[in-house]
C-alpha cells in the first residue's frame, strides 16, 4: 500500500495547526475527502447543477444520470442484488429512523420485542425506543463483556417468538469491536425477526457484502466513507421495503396524487421524498470509485497494524487504560489515563496538532458499562502513518506530565 500516494490525494493533510503538522485521528467522526470527491462536487456546482428526475432539459438529464450512476456504484460496492434496494438518505441516522418508523408501522405490535446491543450508537438505540413506546413493545439489551466482546451466546435467552427486530452494529464506534454478525442474523431469522445493521464504521473498515451477510437492513453515512456530509445510504431487502409505508412524503416519492387517493412511486423513489442531495450522492459515488481503486483488504490490514503499534506504545504510559481489546477490532483506540480528564488531554493534543475525539461518542450506555463519563478516541484511517502514531503517543505523554 502506497501511503504517500494516498496522502497526496487528501489536500487537507498539508495543513498545519498551531505551527504543527496536522495529525488527523478523528476519521471515526468524519473522514477527510480526496481531491477526486472535492472536484466532483465542485464540478456539479460549476457545470451541471440542475434538479434531478423532473426536467427534460439537458442539465437535468445529466444530473439525473450521474445520480443514478452513483446509486449503481453504491449497489456494487455493498453487494446489493438490486439497485432499487439502495436508497439515498441524509445519513445513517436518517436511514435508521426511516426503517424504525416505516418498518414498525407494518410489522410491530403491542407485546412484541426489539433486541439492541449494548454497544450501539445512539442512532441505533433511540429510534427503537420511540417506536417501542408508541407501539407498546419491549426493548431487550444484548450486553458486552469487559473486553468489548458482544455476548452473542446470550442471544438465545433474549430471542423468542415475539422478537421482531435485532439492531446491531457491524463495528462499534467506541470499542472497535466487530461482532460476528452471521450467527446473530441466522438466529434472528430463525424466529422470524428482522435485522438492522449499523454499518457506519464497518463499511469503512473491512467493507460489506449485504447479500452474503443476509441482513434485512443496512445503514451507513457517506461522510465517514470519504464522501461529503449530508448523504447516506439505506439498504433494504426489496420485499420488505415494498411492504412498508413511506416515511417522508412530498415530491418525487409519488405516482399519482389526488384528494381522493395518492399512490406511491416504485422503489427506491418511494423513500426519497423531496429534492434529494444529488450532489452529495454523486460525491459518494466518486468516493466509492476511489476506494474501488485500492486493495481494501490491504487497507484494513494496514490500519490495524497502525492501531496495534499505537496501542503497544500507549500501554507503556502509567495509568492508561484501553477500552475494547477484542482480537478482530477495527482501527479505533478508545482510552483514558488515570487522574487525567479526557477533555483536558484532548485539548492539549490539539495544541500539538493532534486531532482526536473526546467525550461519550454518542454511546452513553458504553460509558455507563465502564462507569466513566467519557473517553479519548483516536480513530485511524488509511492516510495515517506510523510517524503520526508516534506523535500521538508523545502528545499523550506530554499531556500526562502536564496534567498530573
C-alpha positions in Angstrom: 0.0 0.0 0.0 1.5 3.3 -1.1 0.5 5.6 1.9 2.4 8.6 0.5 0.4 8.4 -2.7 -2.9 8.1 -0.7 -1.9 11.1 1.5 -1.3 13.2 -1.6 -4.9 12.6 -2.6 -6.1 14.5 0.6 -5.3 18.2 0.4 -6.2 19.0 4.0 -3.4 16.8 5.3 -1.0 19.5 4.2 -2.4 21.9 6.7 -0.6 22.9 10.0 -2.3 23.5 13.3 -0.6 25.7 15.9 2.5 25.5 13.7 2.5 21.7 13.9 1.7 19.3 11.0 -1.9 18.1 11.2 -2.2 14.6 12.7 -5.9 13.8 12.0 -7.1 10.9 14.2 -10.8 11.7 14.1 -11.9 9.8 11.0 -14.4 7.8 13.0 -16.4 11.1 13.4 -15.8 12.2 9.8 -13.2 11.2 7.3 -11.3 13.7 5.1 -12.1 14.0 1.4 -9.9 13.0 -1.5 -9.3 15.6 -4.3 -11.4 13.4 -6.6 -14.5 13.8 -4.4 -13.9 17.5 -3.9 -13.6 18.1 -7.6 -16.7 16.1 -8.4 -18.8 18.2 -6.1 -17.3 21.4 -7.4 -17.9 20.4 -10.9 -21.5 19.7 -10.2 -21.9 23.2 -8.7 -20.0 24.9 -11.6 -21.2 23.0 -14.6 -24.1 20.5 -14.0 -26.3 21.8 -11.3 -30.0 21.0 -12.0 -32.7 19.2 -10.2 -33.0 15.5 -10.9 -35.9 13.4 -12.2 -38.0 16.4 -13.0 -36.7 18.1 -16.1 -36.5 17.4 -19.8 -33.6 19.8 -20.4 -30.0 18.6 -20.7 -28.7 19.8 -17.3 -31.4 17.9 -15.5 -30.8 14.8 -17.7 -27.1 14.9 -16.9 -27.6 15.3 -13.2 -30.1 12.5 -13.1 -27.8 10.2 -15.0 -24.9 10.9 -12.6 -27.2 10.5 -9.6 -28.4 7.1 -10.7 -24.8 6.1 -11.7 -23.9 6.8 -8.1 -26.7 4.5 -6.9 -25.3 1.7 -9.1 -21.8 2.3 -7.8 -23.0 2.0 -4.2 -25.1 -1.1 -5.1 -22.0 -2.8 -6.4 -19.8 -1.6 -3.6 -22.0 -3.1 -0.8 -23.0 -6.2 -2.8 -26.8 -5.5 -3.0 -28.6 -7.6 -5.6 -30.9 -4.8 -6.9 -30.4 -1.1 -7.5 -33.9 -0.3 -6.1 -32.7 -1.7 -2.7 -30.3 1.2 -2.4 -32.0 4.4 -1.0 -30.2 7.7 -0.6 -30.9 9.4 2.7 -29.4 12.3 4.7 -27.1 9.9 6.6 -27.2 6.7 8.7 -29.4 8.4 11.4 -32.0 9.2 8.7 -31.7 5.7 7.4 -32.3 4.0 10.7 -35.1 6.4 11.6 -36.7 5.6 8.2 -36.6 1.9 9.0 -37.7 2.3 12.6 -40.8 4.3 11.6 -41.8 2.6 8.4 -41.0 -0.9 9.4 -42.7 -0.6 12.8 -45.9 0.7 11.1 -46.1 -2.6 9.2 -44.5 -5.2 11.4 -44.6 -4.1 15.1 -47.5 -4.6 17.5 -48.0 -4.4 21.3 -46.3 -7.3 23.1 -43.5 -7.6 20.6 -39.9 -7.0 21.5 -36.8 -5.4 19.9 -33.3 -6.5 20.8 -30.5 -3.9 20.7 -26.8 -4.5 21.5 -25.3 -2.6 24.4 -22.6 -1.1 22.3 -24.8 0.7 19.8 -24.5 4.3 18.8 -27.5 6.4 20.0 -28.8 6.4 16.4 -29.4 2.7 16.7 -31.0 2.9 20.1 -33.2 6.0 20.4 -35.4 5.4 17.3 -36.2 1.9 18.5 -37.1 3.2 22.0 -39.5 5.7 20.4 -41.3 3.1 18.2 -41.4 0.6 21.1 -43.1 3.2 23.3 -45.5 4.2 20.6 -46.4 0.6 19.8 -46.3 -0.9 23.3 -43.2 -3.1 22.5 -40.4 -4.1 24.8 -36.7 -3.3 24.4 -34.2 -6.0 25.3 -30.4 -5.5 25.5 -27.6 -7.8 24.4 -24.6 -7.0 26.6 -20.9 -7.0 26.0 -18.1 -8.0 28.4 -15.2 -6.1 29.8 -13.0 -6.6 26.7 -15.8 -5.2 24.5 -16.9 -8.6 23.1 -20.6 -8.9 22.4 -22.1 -11.8 24.3 -23.7 -13.5 21.3 -24.2 -16.6 23.4 -26.8 -14.8 25.4 -28.9 -14.0 22.3 -30.9 -17.3 22.6 -32.1 -16.1 26.0 -33.4 -12.9 24.6 -35.0 -14.2 21.4 -38.5 -15.6 21.3 -41.5 -15.8 19.0 -42.3 -12.1 19.8 -38.9 -10.8 18.7 -39.4 -8.6 15.6 -36.1 -6.8 15.2 -32.5 -7.1 16.2 -30.4 -3.9 15.9 -26.7 -4.4 16.0 -23.5 -2.6 14.8 -21.1 -4.1 12.3 -18.2 -2.3 14.1 -18.5 -0.3 17.4 -17.6 3.4 17.1 -16.2 3.4 20.6 -14.7 -0.1 21.2 -13.8 -1.0 17.6 -15.5 -4.4 18.2 -16.5 -6.2 15.0 -19.1 -8.8 16.1 -19.6 -11.9 14.1 -22.9 -10.9 12.6 -23.7 -14.2 10.8 -24.9 -16.2 13.8 -26.8 -13.2 15.1 -28.7 -12.8 11.8 -29.2 -16.6 11.5 -30.7 -16.8 15.0 -32.9 -13.8 14.4 -34.3 -15.1 11.1 -34.9 -18.5 12.8 -37.6 -16.9 15.0 -38.9 -14.6 12.2 -37.2 -11.4 13.3 -35.5 -8.9 11.0 -32.0 -7.4 11.5 -30.9 -3.8 11.2 -27.1 -3.4 10.9 -25.4 -0.1 11.6 -22.6 -0.2 9.1 -21.1 3.3 9.6 -17.7 2.0 10.8 -17.9 -1.4 9.2 -18.3 -0.3 5.7 -15.1 1.8 6.0 -13.1 -0.9 7.9 -13.4 -4.1 6.1 -16.4 -3.4 3.9 -19.6 -5.4 3.5 -21.5 -7.8 1.2 -25.1 -7.3 2.2 -26.4 -10.1 0.2 -23.9 -12.6 1.6 -24.5 -11.3 5.1 -28.3 -11.7 4.6 -29.1 -8.7 6.8 -32.5 -7.2 6.2 -31.4 -3.5 6.5 -28.0 -1.8 6.5 -27.2 1.8 7.0 -24.1 4.0 6.6 -23.1 7.6 6.3 -21.1 9.0 3.3 -19.0 11.4 5.3 -17.3 8.6 7.2 -16.5 6.9 3.8 -14.5 9.9 2.4 -17.7 11.4 0.8 -19.5 14.7 1.5 -21.6 15.3 4.6 -25.4 15.1 4.4 -25.6 11.9 2.3 -26.2 8.4 3.5 -27.5 5.0 2.3 -30.2 2.7 3.4 -30.1 -0.8 2.0 -33.2 -2.9 2.5 -34.5 -6.1 1.1 -36.9 -5.3 -1.7 -39.7 -7.5 -0.4 -39.6 -5.6 3.0 -39.3 -2.1 1.5 -42.3 -2.8 -0.7 -44.5 -3.8 2.3 -43.5 -0.8 4.4 -45.2 2.6 4.1 -43.3 5.8 3.2 -41.6 7.7 5.9 -41.4 11.2 4.4 -44.0 12.4 1.9 -43.9 15.0 -0.8 -42.4 15.4 -4.3 -40.7 12.6 -6.2 -42.0 9.8 -4.0 -45.5 9.8 -5.5 -47.0 8.1 -8.5 -50.3 9.9 -8.7 -51.8 12.5 -6.3 -55.5 13.4 -5.9 -57.6 14.5 -3.0 -59.3 11.1 -3.2 -56.2 9.0 -3.2 -52.4 9.1 -3.6 -50.3 6.3 -4.9 -46.6 6.0 -4.4 -43.6 5.8 -6.8 -41.8 2.5 -7.0 -38.6 1.7 -5.2 -36.3 3.4 -4.5 -38.1 6.7 -5.1 -40.8 5.8 -2.6 -38.3 6.6 0.2 -36.6 9.6 -1.4 -39.1 12.4 -0.9 -38.3 16.0 -2.0 -35.2 17.3 -3.7 -32.5 14.7 -3.0 -29.0 15.7 -2.1 -28.0 14.6 -5.6 -24.7 16.4 -5.4 -23.8 14.6 -2.2 -24.8 11.3 -3.7 -22.6 11.9 -6.8 -19.8 12.8 -4.4 -20.4 9.5 -2.6 -20.3 7.7 -5.9 -16.9 9.2 -6.6 -15.7 8.2 -3.1 -16.8 4.6 -3.8 -14.9 4.6 -7.1 -11.8 6.0 -5.4 -11.9 3.1 -2.8 -12.5 0.5 -5.5 -9.2 1.5 -7.0 -7.4 0.4 -3.8 -6.8 -3.0 -2.3 -9.3 -2.7 0.6 -8.0 -5.8 2.4 -4.6 -4.3 2.4 -6.0 -1.0 3.7 -7.8 -2.7 6.6 -4.6 -4.7 7.4 -2.5 -1.5 7.4 -4.9 0.4 9.6 -5.0 -2.4 12.1 -1.2 -2.6 12.1 -1.0 1.1 12.9 -3.6 0.6 15.7 -1.7 -2.3 17.3 1.6 -0.3 17.1 0.0 2.7 18.8 -1.7 0.6 21.4 1.6 -1.1 22.4 3.2 2.3 22.8 0.3 3.8 24.7 0.1 1.0 27.2 3.6 1.9 28.3 2.1 5.1 29.8 1.4 4.6 33.5 -2.4 4.5 34.3 -3.5 4.4 30.7 -6.4 2.0 30.0 -7.7 1.0 26.6 -11.4 0.1 26.2 -12.1 -2.5 23.6 -9.5 -5.2 23.3 -11.1 -7.8 21.1 -8.7 -9.5 18.6 -10.6 -8.6 15.4 -11.4 -5.0 16.3 -11.2 -2.2 13.7 -8.7 0.7 13.9 -10.2 2.6 16.8 -8.4 3.2 20.1 -10.5 4.5 23.0 -8.6 5.2 26.2 -8.4 7.1 29.4 -5.5 7.9 31.7 -5.9 7.7 35.4 -6.0 11.2 37.0 -6.4 13.0 33.7 -9.7 14.2 32.3 -10.3 13.2 28.7 -11.3 16.7 27.7 -8.1 18.2 29.1 -6.0 15.6 27.3 -7.8 16.2 24.0 -7.2 20.0 24.3 -3.5 19.6 24.9 -3.2 17.2 22.0 -4.9 19.8 19.8 -2.2 22.4 20.7 0.3 19.8 19.4 -1.5 19.4 16.1 -3.1 16.1 17.0 -6.9 15.9 16.5 -8.7 13.2 18.5 -12.3 12.9 19.7 -13.2 13.2 23.4 -16.5 12.6 25.2 -19.2 10.0 25.1 -19.1 9.4 21.3 -22.9 9.1 21.1 -22.6 5.9 23.1 -23.6 6.7 26.6 -24.6 3.1 27.5 -21.0 2.1 26.8 -19.7 4.8 29.2 -22.2 3.5 31.8 -20.9 0.0 31.3 -17.4 1.1 32.4 -18.6 3.6 35.0 -17.0 6.6 33.3 -18.1 9.9 31.9 -16.2 9.8 28.6 -13.2 8.6 26.7 -10.4 9.8 24.4 -10.7 8.2 20.9 -8.1 8.0 18.2 -9.7 6.6 15.0 -7.2 5.6 12.4 -7.7 5.8 8.6 -5.7 4.7 5.6 -3.9 8.1 5.3 -2.4 7.9 8.7 1.3 6.9 9.3 3.5 5.3 11.9 5.1 8.7 12.5 1.6 10.1 13.4 1.2 7.3 15.9 4.4 8.4 17.4 3.2 11.9 17.6 0.0 10.7 19.3 2.0 8.8 21.9 4.4 11.7 22.5 1.5 14.1 22.9 -0.3 11.9 25.4 2.9 11.5 27.4 3.4 15.3 27.4 -0.2 15.9 28.4 0.0 13.4 31.3 3.1 15.1 32.6 1.4 18.5 32.5 -1.9 17.4 34.0 -0.9 15.1 36.8 
